[in-house]
Amino acid sequence: MIPSFALIAGVAYITYCKTSEAAVAMEEMNGKFIGNNAKSLKVLIANSRDQGSRREMNEEERLLRLFIIVPKAMTEVELKDHFAQFGDVERCQVMNPLHCCFFLLYCYSQLISSMHSYR
């Protein structure tokens, strides 16, 4: 079963050159709409894969990267052009939905079972 948000949402990462630019972009764009899209953006500071709940040594470097839930049809060009108004965008990546997935599971054993059946 595919979660309903997966049918209408995509995932993107934007990396700025300065933390101040990333902070302004996050504050200005969270909950906003781009173009004629009916789905608003969700913008957060991105955690690195190995970070979890602990702090990194280089906190400023971590604060350069934003995690964004975008409308599924959003392109990298469209997203980068819009976010460039807040500063120099070093990198913009809209994740390919075929290489990205989210799971809502209620216990750890479900996660492990899902991972084993996927392989």
C-alpha positions in Angstrom: 0.0 0.0 0.0 1.4 3.4 -1.0 0.9 6.2 1.6 -1.4 9.0 0.2 1.3 11.7 0.6 3.7 9.7 -1.6 1.3 10.1 -4.5 1.3 13.9 -4.3 4.7 14.8 -2.7 8.3 14.6 -3.6 11.5 15.2 -1.7 14.3 17.7 -2.4 17.5 19.0 -0.9 19.0 22.5 -1.4 22.4 23.5 -0.1 23.3 27.1 0.3 26.8 28.7 0.5 25.9 30.6 3.8 23.9 29.5 6.8 22.2 32.9 6.9 20.8 32.3 3.4 19.5 28.8 4.3 17.9 30.2 7.5 16.1 33.0 5.6 15.0 30.5 2.8 13.6 28.1 5.4 11.7 30.9 7.2 10.3 32.4 4.1 9.4 29.3 2.1 8.0 26.9 4.7 4.3 26.6 4.1 4.4 28.6 0.8 3.3 27.6 -2.7 5.4 27.8 -5.9 3.5 28.5 -9.1 0.2 26.8 -9.6 1.0 23.9 -7.3 -1.8 23.0 -4.9 0.6 21.5 -2.3 2.6 23.9 0.0 6.3 23.3 0.7 7.5 21.9 3.9 11.1 23.2 4.6 13.4 21.9 7.4 17.1 21.8 8.2 18.3 18.5 6.7 19.9 16.0 9.0 22.8 13.9 7.7 22.3 10.2 7.3 24.5 9.3 10.3 23.5 12.2 12.5 20.3 10.9 14.1 19.7 12.9 17.2 23.3 13.8 18.0 25.0 17.1 17.0 27.8 17.2 14.4 31.2 18.6 15.1 30.7 21.2 12.3 27.3 22.6 13.2 27.5 25.4 10.6 28.1 23.0 7.7 24.9 21.0 8.7 22.8 24.2 8.7 23.6 24.9 5.0 21.3 22.1 3.8 17.5 22.2 3.6 15.2 19.2 3.3 12.0 20.1 1.4 8.8 18.2 0.8 7.7 19.5 -2.6 4.9 18.8 -5.1 5.6 15.6 -7.0 5.9 17.4 -10.4 8.5 20.0 -9.1 11.6 20.2 -11.2 15.2 21.0 -10.0 15.3 24.0 -12.3 12.0 25.4 -11.0 13.0 24.8 -7.4 16.5 26.2 -7.7 15.3 29.3 -9.6 12.8 30.1 -6.8 15.1 29.5 -3.9 17.9 31.5 -5.5 16.2 34.7 -4.4 17.5 33.9 -0.9 21.2 33.5 -1.8 23.7 31.4 -3.7 22.4 27.9 -4.1 25.3 25.5 -4.1 23.3 22.4 -4.9 19.7 21.5 -5.7 18.5 17.9 -5.9 15.0 16.7 -6.4 15.0 13.0 -5.4 13.9 10.5 -8.0 10.8 8.8 -6.6 12.0 5.4 -7.8 15.1 5.8 -5.5 13.3 7.2 -2.5 10.7 5.8 -0.1 9.2 6.4 3.3 7.7 3.9 5.7 5.3 4.3 8.5 5.7 1.3 10.8 4.6 0.8 14.3 7.5 -1.3 15.7 11.1 -2.1 14.9 10.3 -5.7 14.0 8.1 -4.5 11.1 11.0 -2.5 9.7 13.4 -5.4 9.8 10.8 -7.7 8.2 10.1 -5.2 5.5 13.8 -4.8 4.8 14.4 -8.5 4.5 11.4 -9.0 2.1 12.6 -6.1 -0.1 16.0 -7.7 -0.6 
